[in-house]
Amino acid sequence: MWDAIITVGNIAFIPALLPTVFSKRSHVPRLTSGISVIGILIVVVGLVGAGLVLSPIVVGGVGTMWGFIFLFRGGHTLD
């Protein structure tokens, strides 16, 4: 049950991050996105350690999106 609740809760992050991932005009400081990636990685390790299955996959996907934001949206904006 907790796996499903955590999974549904984290699915809400995906549509919120999509505009930032796909908009070339978006900018998130690398420090902010880097801390998010590290924090999400720690959460994934904890979820896997707790024996959960679906939630680490979804949280890992959110972490991947933050990774793309770190790589491609941390530089200067195109003005």
Buried (B, 14 or more C-beta within 10 A) or exposed (E): EEBEEBBEEBBEBEEEBEEBBEEEEBBBEBEEBBEBBEEBBEBBEEBBEEEBEBBBBBBBBBBBBBBBBBEBBBEEEEE
